């Protein structure tokens, strides 16, 4: 009987260590997903910024050439 109790104590320690390792894995996966989401938001923000700067640049080029009708063309007509 004492031998079976001695065998179960290391098993419990192993199970506890495995559960702790799984918990750490879940936290690191969550952190990686949050980091990925932040990177994607930064990339999308950068693309939006480039698009707006390019649009402003074309309007400025038009004005610098002395044109008077430099508003972007509206395709709704």
WOLIN-V844036 format. One record per pair of residues at least 12 apart in sequence whose ideal C-beta (glycine too) atoms are under 10 Angstrom apart, sorted by the first residue. I is the first residue (numbers start at 1). J is the second residue. Records with the same first field share a line. If there is no record, write none. Layout:
# WOLIN-V844036
I->J  J
This chain:
# WOLIN-V844036
55->72
58->70  72
59->71  72
